[in-house]
């Protein structure tokens, strides 16, 4: 199952009210911040959201990564991808025809505004789409915080051999595997340094698997051992 309903539940009325009063934002609105790295840093709720309904949700979720409101305008869609970090979802404003697509099972799932936090396994190829006419869809989307880099690590830089859609392809070939290896604790530290560079604590075996997968996707990887 790509999406699992957790037991964490919130009264949606005040949350919807807050989101409606936030004013216009484009595709995403950041709710928390870190002084550390983007995927593995410790996050604190932005001042303006502390002691608000959204701030309370983040507090209840505990030790989390980046938290954003993600908006899908009518006819908006994400391309198919996997992510290194699983996500929590809370459906806040939706349309009858907004879906998260599981592209492994080839199924669509509509997340109702039911007050429940849903946990999403993003190692599975996925997308999201709003097919509702005229209305936007807004979800709270929260990253699971990645384990921090410790001690000596590998720096991997991916070279794309001039692939046109390299970023997309990187997320299709590598990130799902990294996600699974983090959950299996075979990767014990992970950080994205740039679109092309990651830092990673793992065994030489896992490193080789990443390199092989990258190669299958058309990427050369330059690996450095760092202390
Ligand atoms: Fe995703």
Boltz pocket constraint, residues with backbone or C-beta under 6 A from the ligand:
constraints:
  - pocket:
      binder: B
      contacts: [[A, 81], [A, 82], [A, 83], [A, 122], [A, 126]]
      max_distance: 6.0
